[in-house]
């Protein structure tokens, strides 16, 4: 593709204006997403404050190794897609394809490990309901913890799946040399979404695995 | 050529990796340092550096700040009642 800017749609003053609007729009969407996850942060904060002992006991049953490896995987994936964007800015579609595919692999690694963790949780009867695996005085609170745990990680996982599809689409488009040094807006917008999913996990990680861990 | 591209993001990634290690060690060693503020700092680093907020348009920054502002309103107002409510018996109330 040539380095000439893509023509702007009629409602924009220029191609630059169109690109800036797309990025601004993504930030607006991410602000609503932050409030979406904010409900979970709020419930978590309130219940942890009201029942610190039960939440601490439930935190002790989470898999810290998998949680920490997954955090590292997401940090690496944010790095790889940020580098991909840098190469996109220079019009290097070949490197963008490689780095986007690496990002997809890291994302799939995260989901794979999360699947293993969920499987272990189900095997240990940590899914809330009859026959819940944690007994004693903190059983009720531990069930609340694991309800929030499955909702939070499930919603985050759903965002990961969307992100992986989008990054895969970027790789597919870059393979067809769709981006140039003067037009890489989709790479920038998808990069924002991907890093935001990483950002949400950076808050969920201490909430789920670290805070009050015995 | 690659060096210019790699340097900035790699430094940011190293800072994030270091903060992750600090967060993990603080928890395992039962340090007085709580892990959540470290996680929030890491999230801010991702927003400013990886999401390029420092070089974004004014409108993008307004949206980002507005998102955080309304999140704080949500957390503040939402947590105020359950965290401050006391179990005071009401005179004349029957159970």
Interface residues (C-beta under 8 A of the other chain):
Chain A: X20 X23 X24 X27 X28 X30 X31 X32 X34 X35 X38 X39 X41 X42 X45 X46 X49 X50 X68 X71 X72 X75 X76 X78 X79 X82 X83 X86 X87 X90 X191 X192 X195 X196 X198 X199 X202 X203 X205 X206 X207 X209 X210 X211 X213
Chain B: X5 X6 X9 X10 X12 X13 X16 X17 X20 X23 X24 X27 X34 X35 X36 X38 X39 X40 X42 X43 X46 X47 X50 X51 X56 X57 X59 X60 X63 X64 X66 X67 X68 X70 X71 X74 X75 X78 X79 X82 X83
